[in-house]
Amino acid sequence: MTTPHNWTLFGAEYRRALSDSEFAFYPTSHNGLGDMFLHLAFLAPKLLVQRERVAIAWAVIRYRHPLLMSKIHVPGNDIHSAGFSFVPPETVDDALADARTALYFKNESKEELIDKYMNGPRVLSDSHLSFLVLSTPSDADDAVEGEYDLLMCAPHFTGDGTSLHQSTHELLALLASPKSDAELMEEINVSLNWEERLPPSAETRLSVPKVGFARAVSKVNFIQTMRKEIGGHSLPREQIAPQKTTIFERAFTQDQTKAILARCKANGVTVNHALSVLCNVAWARSNTGPDASELPIMLYTAINLRPHLAAHSASTYWFLALTYYTIILPSFLPKSVNVFWHRARQVKAQTRKTVSSPFLVSRALEMAGTRATRARGNTTTPVPTLEEVTGVSATVPPAPSAALLGLSLIGNLDATYTRTAYPAFELMTVTTASRQKAGGMLLLEHTFGGRLWLHLCWDVNGFGAEGKVERFWEGLQNAVQEFLC
């Protein structure tokens, strides 16, 4: 029996149970929900993107990050006992052959690649936790340089967007390396102490109170935090056909982006803070439903827990280290530009309070346990009440807790993609998202190539036929022009 605390060797196989945060994503992944992708369009010399070199570079990436080579082991078909299984390659050729089983070369466009991944049959599985696609939409000419579409994919329980972007950067650096193919292969050393390279669960690297009173205080704080998550606005779901995800995209020019970032800085916030208020404005202007102005708008987003992890010998960044929090804002329109920026500073204050809280780590662990309990099929609320923890009766019933949508605030990707590592490559666009559930919606934001990008990933058949999402998306773009440009 494995535990989330370590990897155990069974013959030639290492095993580790899924932690709570990992398991929370696992059961629904069988339908593809949460399967992440990263698409990158780029130009490069064809000599550096030969199929053999791509396969070698991909093998090196998988060697550096063992979860990409791992499988899921389900003892006795008991899904609740699911865990990672890793069998080290015995030879370099084995590592290369394994990489080839998760590598595809195609001649499809960006739109075709993303649509098939998001809406077609699931490609990932318990036996394949990662794969890479390199596509050349037009490969007939004899030009020295080619245009490529890269698609890297993995389930969410193995990592996050940070993992995808960093490994894509590493892959490009390997392809552009002055090393020959044979020299690149030399990095794969199969005679390793794998126990030192395999990543433990993030939960085991987080420090939390262990004595009874401190643990009780942490639990009370988590419950109080949940009770403060108040929201009364959401896009009405109406499933008119089977789920079909699409992505709306808007890119701003470099000059517009410079102006946007400068204006945010002058008002003491970042574009991430401002985006929450832009959603606030877009919803207030596009909402034609019942008046719920007495209730605030709630948005949810993620916090990266990596800065809070204890050191570990595993150098990989492929592991899941996220928790979630909410932003709450008034539902009515800001009456002036000054009020808009005041709300953006409120978002900054809410974020700073959450991130700097001494209870952040304990809340993250409590939330992971709660989400894992739900994933295991507990139909009752797994969050204990204040009365259960403190013995004090709560006289106020819980407030509504509906979120408008989720935000994925990726930030400045130009700090991740160090272009000096591959000067012969021209990076054009990057897009990340994950397979959605019916009625799913996620707004993503990042800066890339000096340009601000917004992506709205949503189920086109999950919100009726009245254009509700389209009105919100148009209002969001208009709000950017009005308040930031």
C-alpha angles and dihedrals in degrees: 000000000000127000132206088251100071149000116256124205117231106182104300094343129090117207136189128175119240113260122229095266091048095044091051087071098036109079095051091045088079085074090044095255111153095013103149129216137186120200120195125181115200145155119231143159107276091226089067095048101052113146094246092051091048090051092050093047091049090050089053092050091050090047090053092048110039097188087070088061095042131101133207117259118202110190112217090350088286102146091196089066095050117141145161120280122198127183111186116230111253096212139018089250089055090053091050093047090050091052091052091058088063098042128090132183115204144164100226133124127246091258093050094048095049096042093051092047095047099039108019130078114306113268098188119073142166086277096048115041095172142023139176129214125195113190131186107192090194116026101155102094126084097231119143091229126055137198114234139189115205123195119187118183140184137152117266094243089069097054146311143257091290089059092051096048095045094049091047089054090050091049092053090047090053092049092049094044117121087230119109121241090260091051091050089053090057090073090069105089110177093185097081139131092250093185087070093049101044111094118238118215114283090238091067090056095054121094115225136165112277103184119092101248095045090048091051091050090051091051092050090050091052092051092047090050091052091051090055092058097102123167134150103179130086137144107261110251118222116165105211096167139358115306115280120174123211132175126224113204132197125177125187123212122256090253092049090047092051090051092047094050092045092051092049091049092049088056094049099252141091128243087255090062092045093050092066090056091046087058087048091055096041092052095046090053098042101040110108095165130101116314110263097161092135088068123065129236116255127201126181131212141162136265121211109231096191094103088060097052122110115239118273134183092238107097094193121114093200101110134094116262107157138121131177140235139174136241116213123198137167112273097223123088119268106252095219144010089260090058089049091057091043088058091048088055088049088056089050091050093048091049094047091048091053097044095045096044115122085222095057095102095043090048090050091054093045090049092049090052091048093050092046091052090054090047089055089060103260102158094191121074109275092201110099117229124245088248091057092051102037104022089233117125115240108221097184115077117228115275122235112282107195119149121213094214144315126267126211105198102190097168129196109359092178085079090058100042100061098194094194086072090066107022093166091060123084112205112208113173138352128198130181132183140127137240110281135220121235108291091015123154134178131172115209128193133186143147116236130165088005090299131113113234129194123192125185111198112192148146107261091200097047103074105051125252101286100096095246095148093043090055091049092049092049090048091051093053091046090051091054090054093046101046107022110029 
